[in-house]
Amino acid sequence: MIDPNTVRAMAGVMNDVNASYAIVVTTSWFGKASHDFAARNRIRLINGRNLKALMAEHLGVDVLIGLPKLPPQWRQQDIT
């Protein structure tokens, strides 16, 4: 799981460069605190499951995401 401070740091970068929105991408997943903060601060979160789907849709590639354990609510087929 990604540390919520990573998402909070993005808000600081957004402020510094006067960005209207940001995207944080990970092969892992985000917890509730990260989702809550992102929703309030125009930050889009893309977790490993969504990244895999985007790569298949836009690049036509199927990727394998290696994680030591499945995140909550994920199924094996989400990463393989």
HUZI-V225883 format. One record per residue. N is the residue number from 1. BURIAL is + if it has 24 or more other C-alpha atoms within 12 Angstrom, else -. Layout:
n | burial
N | BURIAL
N | BURIAL
//
This chain:
n | burial
1 | +
2 | +
3 | -
4 | -
5 | -
6 | +
7 | +
8 | +
9 | -
10 | +
11 | +
12 | -
13 | -
14 | -
15 | -
16 | -
17 | -
18 | -
19 | -
20 | -
21 | -
22 | +
23 | +
24 | +
25 | -
26 | +
27 | +
28 | +
29 | +
30 | +
31 | -
32 | -
33 | -
34 | +
35 | +
36 | -
37 | +
38 | +
39 | -
40 | -
41 | +
42 | -
43 | +
44 | +
45 | +
46 | +
47 | +
48 | +
49 | +
50 | +
51 | +
52 | +
53 | +
54 | -
55 | -
56 | -
57 | -
58 | -
59 | -
60 | -
61 | -
62 | -
63 | -
64 | -
65 | +
66 | -
67 | -
68 | -
69 | -
70 | -
71 | -
72 | -
73 | -
74 | -
75 | -
76 | -
77 | -
78 | +
79 | +
80 | -
//
